[in-house]
Amino acid sequence: MKKLLSIVAVAGMTAIVACGPSAADLAAKAKADSTRVADSLGKIATMQKAKADSMAAAEKAKADMEMAKAAEAAKAAHEDSITKKLIKAPKEEKGAKKKGK
């Protein structure tokens, strides 16, 4: 009975060890996992760069719009000052007068 129990125990241990993945399978799985992680990190980096570029472009567009509004406001204020006769209108250049005549 002891021999039979020993044989069954050895056979059971052998079956458990034989059913697990081999070293080559584990190495292949580890390589696939590391490749997947590297690809995911690459995608994340690409998305972060695209987001940063988009934000920079939006900030530049906002700054350009604010500069255009400021220039327009300055021009309107200048024309308003001329209209109210607070300042004199700029004199036209001599070449511009000749073309108009």
Residue pairs with C-beta under 8 A, 6 or more apart in sequence:
21 29
78 87
81 87
82 88
82 89
